[in-house]
Amino acid sequence: MTSKLFQVAIKAIHGFDCPSAGQKRGFARPPGRLRARRAIHGPHFAPLLCLTALCLALLAAPPAAPAQDALQANKDLVRGFFRAMITNDQQALPRFFAQGYQVVEIGLPDGPAPPLKSHISPDFRVRAVHLHQALTNLSLSITSLVAEGGQVMAQVTLTGTHRGEFLGVVATGRRLSLHAMVIFEIENGRITKTTELLDMLGTMRQLGYIKLD
């Protein structure tokens, strides 16, 4: 497409594809028009011709989409990570992370692990094992997935039946819906950092750990 337009542009500028009104109707071209045409085809016209044709060819070229492809690849990486968590794929989980990745948990205190944090390990293989011990009939839905630059923001809902100790609370047999938002930072196809915000108040209320009534 670009090559064809390049050739058409050259012909059009030379006048091969653009006959004058006089040519169409069989009239002689005015002398002034002839002098102007000879001037256009002088030695100084060749650089202008090449530049014009090149600009037209560049404008006709389809837009490159490497950035869009990278954003989609990052979103697919995050989807794959959640799939590995929900299926407890111990072999696949390490492949999603860069060496020395960071985990930031918003709303949980730092320092010695309190009961609510004792089972939230930065090693996602350990976390996946505990998750499947604590909750049965697991399902995960991704409500929103937004990519920008090297970051992906995911809003997810995890649903399961509370059959084992979870966040320091013994089994209640209740059906839980856990809501969370996670921001993934990604470089070279690997997760370098996760920043997590769990709806801790809603989770503790469902577990019966907190009562606000």
C-alpha positions as CSV (number, residue, x, y, z in Angstrom):
1,M,0.0,0.0,0.0
2,T,2.8,2.4,0.9
3,S,4.9,1.6,-2.1
4,K,1.9,2.1,-4.5
5,L,1.1,5.4,-2.9
6,F,4.7,6.4,-3.3
7,Q,4.6,5.7,-7.0
8,V,1.2,7.5,-7.4
9,A,2.6,10.5,-5.6
10,I,5.6,10.8,-8.0
11,K,3.3,10.5,-11.1
12,A,0.9,13.0,-9.7
13,I,3.6,15.6,-9.0
14,H,5.0,15.0,-12.5
15,G,1.6,15.6,-14.0
16,F,1.1,12.1,-15.5
17,D,-2.0,11.4,-13.5
18,C,-3.3,15.0,-13.2
19,P,-4.1,16.3,-16.8
20,S,-5.1,20.0,-16.9
21,A,-8.5,21.2,-17.7
22,G,-7.2,22.3,-21.1
23,Q,-6.0,18.8,-21.9
24,K,-9.4,17.3,-21.0
25,R,-11.3,19.6,-23.2
26,G,-8.9,19.7,-26.1
27,F,-7.7,23.3,-25.6
28,A,-4.1,24.4,-26.0
29,R,-2.3,25.1,-22.8
30,P,-1.5,28.8,-22.3
31,P,2.1,29.9,-22.8
32,G,2.5,31.0,-19.2
33,R,1.4,27.6,-18.0
34,L,4.1,26.0,-20.2
35,R,6.8,28.2,-18.8
36,A,5.6,27.4,-15.2
37,R,5.7,23.7,-16.0
38,R,9.2,23.9,-17.4
39,A,10.3,25.8,-14.2
40,I,8.8,23.1,-12.0
41,H,10.8,20.4,-13.7
42,G,14.1,22.3,-13.3
43,P,17.1,20.9,-11.5
44,H,16.0,22.2,-8.1
45,F,12.7,20.3,-8.2
46,A,14.1,16.8,-7.6
47,P,14.8,17.1,-3.8
48,L,11.4,18.6,-3.3
49,L,9.8,15.8,-5.2
50,C,11.6,13.1,-3.1
51,L,10.7,14.8,0.2
52,T,7.0,15.2,-0.7
53,A,6.7,11.6,-1.9
54,L,8.5,10.4,1.3
55,C,6.1,12.4,3.6
56,L,3.1,11.0,1.8
57,A,4.4,7.4,2.1
58,L,5.1,7.9,5.9
59,L,1.6,9.3,6.5
60,A,0.1,6.3,4.7
61,A,2.0,3.7,6.7
62,P,0.0,1.8,9.3
63,P,0.6,3.0,12.9
64,A,3.0,0.8,14.9
65,A,1.5,-0.9,17.9
66,P,4.4,-2.2,20.0
67,A,3.2,-0.3,23.1
68,Q,-0.3,-1.7,22.8
69,D,1.2,-5.2,22.4
70,A,3.3,-4.7,25.6
71,L,0.2,-3.6,27.6
72,Q,-1.7,-6.7,26.5
73,A,1.3,-8.9,27.3
74,N,1.4,-7.4,30.9
75,K,-2.3,-8.1,31.3
76,D,-2.0,-11.6,30.1
77,L,0.9,-12.1,32.6
78,V,-1.4,-11.0,35.5
79,R,-4.2,-13.3,34.3
80,G,-1.7,-16.2,34.2
81,F,-0.6,-15.4,37.8
82,F,-4.1,-15.5,39.1
83,R,-4.8,-18.7,37.3
84,A,-1.7,-20.3,38.9
85,M,-2.8,-19.1,42.3
86,I,-6.4,-20.4,42.0
87,T,-5.1,-23.8,40.7
88,N,-2.2,-23.9,43.2
89,D,0.3,-24.4,40.4
90,Q,3.5,-24.6,42.4
91,Q,5.7,-25.0,39.4
92,A,4.3,-22.1,37.4
93,L,4.2,-19.5,40.2
94,P,8.0,-18.7,40.4
95,R,8.1,-18.0,36.7
96,F,5.9,-14.9,37.0
97,F,8.3,-13.1,39.3
98,A,11.6,-11.3,38.9
99,Q,14.4,-12.1,41.3
100,G,14.2,-9.9,44.5
101,Y,10.5,-8.9,43.8
102,Q,8.8,-6.8,46.5
103,V,5.4,-7.3,48.2
104,V,3.7,-4.3,49.8
105,E,0.5,-4.9,51.8
106,I,-1.5,-1.8,52.6
107,G,-3.4,-1.8,55.9
108,L,-1.4,-4.4,57.7
109,P,1.2,-3.4,60.3
110,D,4.9,-3.9,59.8
111,G,7.2,-5.6,62.2
112,P,6.5,-9.0,64.0
113,A,3.7,-10.8,62.2
114,P,0.4,-10.4,64.1
115,P,-2.2,-13.2,63.9
116,L,-3.9,-11.6,60.9
117,K,-0.7,-11.5,58.9
118,S,0.8,-14.8,59.9
119,H,-0.4,-16.6,56.8
120,I,0.1,-13.9,54.2
121,S,3.6,-14.8,53.0
122,P,5.6,-12.9,50.4
123,D,6.3,-16.3,48.8
124,F,3.3,-16.8,46.7
125,R,3.8,-20.6,46.6
126,V,3.4,-20.6,50.4
127,R,0.4,-18.3,50.2
128,A,-1.3,-20.5,47.5
129,V,-0.9,-23.6,49.7
130,H,-2.4,-21.9,52.7
131,L,-5.2,-20.4,50.6
132,H,-6.2,-23.9,49.4
133,Q,-6.0,-25.3,52.9
134,A,-8.2,-22.5,54.4
135,L,-10.8,-22.2,51.6
136,T,-12.4,-24.8,49.5
137,N,-14.5,-24.6,46.3
138,L,-12.3,-21.6,45.3
139,S,-13.2,-19.3,42.4
140,L,-11.7,-16.0,41.4
141,S,-13.2,-13.3,39.2
142,I,-11.3,-10.4,37.7
143,T,-13.6,-7.4,37.9
144,S,-11.3,-4.9,36.4
145,L,-7.9,-5.0,34.7
146,V,-6.2,-1.8,33.7
147,A,-2.7,-1.5,32.2
148,E,-0.6,1.7,31.9
149,G,3.1,1.8,31.2
150,G,4.7,-1.0,33.2
151,Q,1.9,-1.3,35.7
152,V,-1.3,-3.4,35.8
153,M,-4.1,-2.7,38.3
154,A,-6.4,-5.6,39.1
155,Q,-9.6,-5.6,41.0
156,V,-10.5,-9.2,42.0
157,T,-13.0,-11.1,44.1
158,L,-12.0,-14.5,45.6
159,T,-14.9,-16.8,46.8
160,G,-14.6,-19.9,48.9
161,T,-15.8,-21.8,51.9
162,H,-13.9,-21.3,55.1
163,R,-12.7,-24.8,56.1
164,G,-9.4,-24.0,57.8
165,E,-7.5,-21.3,59.7
166,F,-7.5,-18.1,57.6
167,L,-6.0,-14.8,58.7
168,G,-5.8,-16.1,62.2
169,V,-9.5,-17.1,62.4
170,V,-10.4,-20.8,62.8
171,A,-12.8,-22.5,60.4
172,T,-16.3,-21.1,60.4
173,G,-17.8,-23.0,57.5
174,R,-19.0,-19.7,56.1
175,R,-19.0,-18.8,52.4
176,L,-16.7,-15.9,52.0
177,S,-16.2,-13.3,49.2
178,L,-12.9,-11.5,49.5
179,H,-12.4,-8.3,47.6
180,A,-8.9,-6.9,46.8
181,M,-7.1,-4.5,44.6
182,V,-3.5,-5.3,43.5
183,I,-1.1,-3.1,41.5
184,F,1.6,-5.1,39.6
185,E,4.8,-3.5,38.5
186,I,6.3,-5.4,35.5
187,E,9.6,-5.3,33.8
188,N,10.8,-7.6,31.0
189,G,7.8,-9.9,31.3
190,R,8.3,-10.5,35.1
191,I,6.5,-9.0,38.1
192,T,8.9,-6.9,40.2
193,K,6.5,-5.6,42.8
194,T,3.0,-6.1,44.0
195,T,1.1,-3.5,46.1
196,E,-2.0,-5.2,47.7
197,L,-5.1,-3.8,49.3
198,L,-7.5,-6.3,50.8
199,D,-10.9,-5.4,52.1
200,M,-9.9,-6.4,55.5
201,L,-12.9,-4.9,57.4
202,G,-15.3,-6.7,55.1
203,T,-13.4,-10.0,55.4
204,M,-13.2,-9.9,59.2
205,R,-17.0,-9.1,59.3
206,Q,-17.7,-12.2,57.2
207,L,-15.5,-14.3,59.4
208,G,-17.3,-13.1,62.5
209,Y,-14.1,-11.6,63.9
210,I,-15.5,-8.1,64.0
211,K,-19.1,-7.1,64.7
212,L,-20.3,-3.6,64.1
213,D,-24.0,-4.1,64.9
